[in-house]
Amino acid sequence: MEHYSVVLAADLPNPADVEALVKRVGSVVDGVKIGMSTVLQAGVGFLASIRDAVFPKPVLLDLKIADIGYSGSTGWEGTNAKIMRCLGDSGATHVTVHGFPGFVSVAEAVAVAHEVGISVLLLPIMSHLGADLFFSRPLDGIELGSRCREIGIGGHVLNASRCSSVTDGIVILGEALDTDGYIGPSTNPKVLKRMRELTSRPIWCPGFGRQDKMGRDLAQQLSDWAYSLGPQSAAIVGSLIFTASDQLSAAKQVIETRDKIVESIR
């Protein structure tokens, strides 16, 4: 992933429009995110054409996997493992996985994704209004560390004193299980800064444009994102590009704004 990446969220309702958008602006952005609704309509095979259009840039498949992990006699045999094995030759380079189902679910998702050559981005919180209702709930870090040690998953890595919320706990769990990065809300710079305190891994951020409720323009949103996270980060931008009358010009404008902000940081 490039430093301070801009990733296109190709969240249009029609797969044909998604493919056309990616081909139109794929050379300008630093990667592409494809949503679950597109894959449900077009099938996993659709991802190959997206990968070809932007290669070697990353293709993030936003499935938000949150299912069963199970270790049987032959290794990982749960639902997460089955999903990941279906994606091995799909063209996706990254996939999103929820952290709230806990230790074994995340461990299986990460392990099998790595087996098939896909990187996992873990979700410790989401970007929409009200997401903090559950994700920001207090979590006892001592209990988290104890439970991890009980089942032999990365307990030695956990720092109980640093955990104060469910979001913290998911990041700490992701560090222990060697996830490849995280999804963080650009709508909440305070949360981004806290996530960066807990990890040096890449953090990819949706929520630019219409989701923002702070009255910020694009330049301010990108500035808050860049200053909060540093170079190991990606801004996932959708509506600002795909609703524009000239999508290519809109994508270029996002890139130019990002470049100016990054230059001011340096």
C-alpha positions as CSV (number, residue, x, y, z in Angstrom):
1,M,0.0,0.0,0.0
2,E,1.2,3.5,-0.8
3,H,1.7,6.0,2.0
4,Y,-1.4,8.2,2.6
5,S,-3.3,6.2,0.0
6,V,-6.6,7.3,-1.5
7,V,-8.8,4.2,-2.2
8,L,-11.9,4.4,-4.3
9,A,-15.1,3.1,-2.7
10,A,-16.9,1.9,-5.8
11,D,-20.3,1.7,-4.0
12,L,-22.7,2.0,-7.0
13,P,-25.8,-0.2,-7.1
14,N,-25.1,-1.8,-10.5
15,P,-22.0,-4.0,-11.1
16,A,-21.7,-2.7,-14.7
17,D,-21.5,0.9,-13.3
18,V,-19.0,-0.2,-10.7
19,E,-16.7,-1.7,-13.4
20,A,-17.1,1.4,-15.6
21,L,-16.2,3.7,-12.7
22,V,-13.1,1.6,-11.8
23,K,-11.9,1.6,-15.4
24,R,-12.5,5.4,-15.5
25,V,-10.6,6.4,-12.4
26,G,-8.5,3.4,-11.5
27,S,-5.3,4.9,-12.9
28,V,-5.7,7.9,-10.6
29,V,-6.5,6.4,-7.2
30,D,-4.3,4.1,-5.2
31,G,-6.7,1.2,-4.8
32,V,-10.3,0.1,-5.0
33,K,-12.9,-1.1,-2.5
34,I,-15.7,-3.4,-3.7
35,G,-18.8,-3.9,-1.5
36,M,-20.7,-7.0,-0.6
37,S,-23.8,-5.9,-2.6
38,T,-21.8,-5.8,-5.8
39,V,-20.4,-9.3,-5.3
40,L,-23.8,-10.7,-4.4
41,Q,-25.1,-9.5,-7.7
42,A,-22.1,-10.2,-9.9
43,G,-20.4,-13.1,-8.2
44,V,-16.9,-13.5,-6.9
45,G,-15.6,-13.9,-10.5
46,F,-16.4,-10.2,-11.0
47,L,-13.4,-9.3,-8.9
48,A,-10.9,-10.6,-11.5
49,S,-11.9,-7.8,-13.9
50,I,-11.5,-5.2,-11.2
51,R,-8.0,-6.6,-10.3
52,D,-7.0,-6.5,-13.9
53,A,-8.1,-2.9,-14.2
54,V,-6.0,-1.6,-11.3
55,F,-3.2,-4.2,-11.0
56,P,-0.9,-4.0,-9.0
57,K,-2.9,-1.8,-6.8
58,P,-4.9,-3.3,-3.9
59,V,-8.5,-4.5,-4.2
60,L,-10.3,-4.5,-0.9
61,L,-13.4,-6.7,-0.7
62,D,-15.6,-5.3,2.0
63,L,-17.4,-8.3,3.3
64,K,-17.2,-7.5,7.0
65,I,-16.9,-11.2,7.8
66,A,-18.2,-12.0,11.3
67,D,-18.8,-15.7,11.6
68,I,-17.8,-18.9,13.3
69,G,-14.2,-20.0,13.8
70,Y,-13.6,-23.7,14.6
71,S,-10.4,-25.7,14.9
72,G,-11.0,-29.4,14.1
73,S,-8.8,-32.4,13.5
74,T,-7.7,-31.1,10.1
75,G,-7.1,-27.5,11.1
76,W,-9.4,-24.5,10.7
77,E,-12.9,-25.8,9.7
78,G,-15.3,-23.0,10.6
79,T,-17.4,-20.7,8.4
80,N,-14.7,-18.0,8.2
81,A,-12.2,-20.5,6.8
82,K,-14.7,-21.6,4.2
83,I,-15.3,-18.0,3.1
84,M,-11.6,-17.2,2.9
85,R,-10.9,-20.3,0.8
86,C,-13.5,-19.2,-1.6
87,L,-11.7,-16.0,-2.1
88,G,-8.2,-17.3,-2.7
89,D,-8.1,-16.9,-6.4
90,S,-10.8,-14.1,-6.6
91,G,-8.5,-11.1,-7.3
92,A,-9.1,-9.6,-3.9
93,T,-5.9,-8.6,-2.1
94,H,-7.6,-7.5,1.2
95,V,-10.8,-8.4,3.0
96,T,-12.6,-6.8,6.0
97,V,-13.3,-8.9,9.1
98,H,-15.2,-7.9,12.2
99,G,-13.4,-8.2,15.6
100,F,-16.4,-8.4,17.9
101,P,-17.0,-12.2,17.4
102,G,-13.9,-12.7,19.4
103,F,-10.7,-14.7,19.6
104,V,-11.3,-17.9,17.6
105,S,-13.3,-16.2,14.9
106,V,-10.6,-13.6,14.2
107,A,-7.7,-16.1,14.6
108,E,-9.3,-18.4,11.9
109,A,-10.0,-15.5,9.5
110,V,-6.5,-14.2,9.7
111,A,-4.8,-17.6,9.5
112,V,-6.7,-18.9,6.5
113,A,-6.7,-15.6,4.7
114,H,-2.9,-15.6,5.0
115,E,-2.8,-19.2,3.7
116,V,-4.6,-18.1,0.5
117,G,-2.6,-14.9,0.1
118,I,-5.2,-12.3,1.3
119,S,-4.6,-9.6,3.9
120,V,-7.1,-8.9,6.7
121,L,-8.3,-5.5,7.8
122,L,-10.0,-5.8,11.1
123,L,-12.9,-3.6,12.2
124,P,-12.6,-2.3,15.8
125,I,-15.4,0.3,15.2
126,M,-17.5,1.7,12.3
127,S,-17.9,5.1,10.8
128,H,-21.7,5.6,10.9
129,L,-23.6,7.6,13.4
130,G,-24.3,5.6,16.6
131,A,-21.6,3.0,16.0
132,D,-20.0,3.9,19.3
133,L,-23.1,2.7,21.3
134,F,-21.5,-0.7,21.6
135,F,-18.0,-0.4,20.3
136,S,-17.0,2.2,22.9
137,R,-18.3,0.2,25.9
138,P,-15.8,-0.4,28.6
139,L,-13.8,-3.6,28.4
140,D,-11.6,-5.0,31.2
141,G,-8.2,-5.4,29.7
142,I,-7.1,-7.8,32.4
143,E,-9.9,-10.2,31.5
144,L,-9.1,-9.9,27.8
145,G,-5.5,-10.9,28.5
146,S,-6.5,-13.7,30.8
147,R,-9.0,-15.1,28.3
148,C,-6.5,-15.0,25.5
149,R,-3.9,-16.8,27.6
150,E,-6.5,-19.5,28.5
151,I,-6.9,-20.5,24.9
152,G,-3.3,-19.9,23.9
153,I,-3.9,-17.0,21.5
154,G,-1.2,-14.3,21.7
155,G,-1.7,-13.7,25.4
156,H,1.9,-12.7,25.8
157,V,1.5,-9.8,23.4
158,L,-1.5,-8.2,25.2
159,N,-1.0,-5.2,27.4
160,A,-3.9,-5.1,29.7
161,S,-3.3,-1.7,31.0
162,R,-3.8,-0.1,27.6
163,C,-7.3,-1.5,27.0
164,S,-10.3,0.7,28.1
165,S,-13.0,-0.1,25.5
166,V,-14.3,-2.7,23.1
167,T,-12.6,-0.9,20.3
168,D,-9.3,-0.9,22.2
169,G,-9.7,-4.6,22.8
170,I,-10.3,-5.5,19.2
171,V,-7.1,-3.6,18.2
172,I,-5.1,-5.3,20.9
173,L,-6.5,-8.7,19.8
174,G,-5.6,-7.9,16.2
175,E,-2.1,-7.1,17.2
176,A,-1.8,-10.4,19.0
177,L,-3.2,-12.4,16.0
178,D,-1.1,-10.6,13.4
179,T,-3.9,-8.9,11.4
180,D,-2.6,-6.9,8.5
181,G,-4.3,-3.6,9.4
182,Y,-7.6,-2.0,10.5
183,I,-10.6,-0.1,9.4
184,G,-10.9,3.2,11.3
185,P,-13.6,6.0,11.1
186,S,-12.5,9.2,9.4
187,T,-15.7,10.6,11.0
188,N,-14.0,10.4,14.4
189,P,-10.4,11.8,14.5
190,K,-10.3,11.1,18.3
191,V,-10.8,7.4,17.7
192,L,-8.2,7.4,14.9
193,K,-5.6,8.9,17.2
194,R,-6.4,6.3,19.9
195,M,-6.1,3.5,17.3
196,R,-2.7,4.9,16.2
197,E,-1.5,4.8,19.9
198,L,-2.2,1.0,19.9
199,T,-0.9,0.0,16.5
200,S,1.7,1.0,13.8
201,R,-0.1,-1.1,11.2
202,P,-2.0,0.4,8.3
203,I,-5.4,1.9,9.1
204,W,-7.9,2.4,6.2
205,C,-10.6,5.0,6.8
206,P,-14.1,5.3,5.3
207,G,-16.5,8.1,6.1
208,F,-15.3,10.9,3.9
209,G,-17.9,13.2,2.2
210,R,-21.6,12.6,3.1
211,Q,-21.0,10.6,6.2
212,D,-19.1,13.4,7.9
213,K,-21.2,15.2,10.6
214,M,-18.6,17.7,11.7
215,G,-19.1,20.3,9.0
216,R,-15.7,19.7,7.5
217,D,-14.8,20.2,3.9
218,L,-12.7,17.6,2.0
219,A,-9.4,19.4,2.8
220,Q,-10.1,19.4,6.5
221,Q,-11.3,15.8,6.6
222,L,-8.1,14.7,4.8
223,S,-6.0,16.9,7.0
224,D,-7.5,15.4,10.2
225,W,-7.0,11.9,8.8
226,A,-3.4,12.4,7.7
227,Y,-2.3,14.1,11.0
228,S,-4.1,11.5,13.1
229,L,-2.6,8.4,11.5
230,G,0.6,9.3,9.6
231,P,1.8,7.6,6.4
232,Q,0.5,4.1,7.2
233,S,-3.0,4.9,6.2
234,A,-5.6,5.0,3.5
235,A,-8.5,7.4,2.9
236,I,-11.5,5.4,1.4
237,V,-13.4,7.9,-0.7
238,G,-16.7,7.1,-2.5
239,S,-19.5,9.5,-2.9
240,L,-17.3,12.5,-3.5
241,I,-16.1,10.7,-6.6
242,F,-18.9,8.5,-7.9
243,T,-21.7,11.2,-7.6
244,A,-19.7,13.8,-9.5
245,S,-20.7,14.7,-13.0
246,D,-17.0,14.3,-14.0
247,Q,-15.8,11.4,-11.9
248,L,-12.2,11.5,-13.2
249,S,-11.8,15.2,-12.4
250,A,-13.3,14.6,-9.0
251,A,-10.9,11.7,-8.3
252,K,-8.0,13.9,-9.4
253,Q,-9.2,16.7,-7.1
254,V,-9.1,14.3,-4.2
255,I,-5.6,13.2,-5.1
256,E,-4.4,16.8,-5.5
257,T,-5.9,17.8,-2.1
258,R,-4.2,14.8,-0.5
259,D,-0.9,15.7,-2.0
260,K,-1.0,19.3,-0.8
261,I,-1.7,18.1,2.8
262,V,1.0,15.5,2.7
263,E,3.5,18.0,1.4
264,S,2.6,20.4,4.3
265,I,3.2,17.6,6.8
266,R,6.6,16.8,5.4
